[in-house]
Amino acid sequence: MIDDSKGSNKKVFNVGLVGCGSIGKKRVKALGSNGKLVSCSDINISSAQNLSKNTGAKIYSDWRELVCSKEIEVVMVATTHDSLAEITKTAAMSGKHVLVEKPAARNLAELTSIMSIAKENSVKIHVGFNHRYHRSLLKARELVDAGELGELMFVRARYGHGARVGYEKEWRADPKLSGGGELIDQGTHLIDLSRWFLGDLVGVQGFATNYFWNMPVDDNGFMLLKTATNKVAFLHASCTEWKNLFSLEIYGKLGKLDLSGLGGSYGLEKITFYKMLPEMGPPETTSWEYPMNDNSWELEIKDFFENIRLNLNPTSGLADAHAALSIVESIYKSSGYDHNS
């Protein structure tokens, strides 16, 4: 996916950031030697000022001026979901390449408008499904591509938040800002990873509901998705997990991969390969652990810069976001949620 052997004398992209919160700061930290933050903007001016102090970036009180600035080549959008589409669309109309946080929009209608404008202006839009770049996921991709698991059959995954006081008052609990609850939040990561391994998911069954938090969006999303050849993704996204959890199992006819943890509060990132033996019985077991800091953000932006340089399609683009949001909208509709009204 990424060639780390190439020199650092390549073009350095001038980057503008809209949204200077925790995710925006992670994006800036991950720029590396191939990107330079030259401007930033946030509705909370103090957030932009704090970032500017550390980077020297020019502050724009109006994000529209930032994305239209001639000195900017790449715009990173790390805002609440309600403004992702508008900012991305305006940047694309101004001829800028964009890295926008998932899910890229609150709904399909918003996303579709971005897709047509991006095509008309010949710009690249990368959607921030950074989990693809975690060390354990890259190892899983390597093993699957090498045929170690044989033909894939199904995946099973769980992703969940622990509890925190006041969660029901945060912006993710407001459908006007978020477009939905846990299903559109962590659920879209699970959908994207399932598609990455199994292919397009055309059969959709699921249920989104609220069990615990006093908020008008879902706190649990259950999905049973399948490809045209009946490969299945059995997924659960939850913010009633009580202890942060990430678990992904990939099953093939020759073995199984068991991935757990994402580092930090999600625990040690680890992948275990259970290889079926000819006589079957207990499998041959090999594990890899990654106790080091998460570098998925660095790998993702490096990959996007490389795709721009080589005029390649983004590794995770608007089509991937569209596929994920199509599943989310279908389940919300069948579950009685109408976040688009």
Secondary structure, DSSP 8 states (H G I E B T S, - for coil): ---TTS-S-S--EEEEEE--SHHHHHHHHT-GGGEEEEEEE-SSHHHHHHHHHHH--EE-SSHHHHHH-TT-SEEEE-S-HHHHHHHHHHHHHTT-EEEEETTSSSSHHHHHHHHHHHHHTT--EEEE-GGGGSHHHHHHHHHHHTTTT-SEEEEEEEEEEE--TTGGGSGGG-HHHHSSSTTTTHHHHHHHHHHHHH----EEEEEEE-SSSSSSS-SEEEEEEE-TT--EEEEEEEEEEES-EEEEEEEETTEEEEEE--SGGG--EEEEEEE--TT-SS-EEEEEEE-S---HHHHHHHHHHHHHHTT---SS-HHHHHHHHHHHHHHHHHTT--TT-
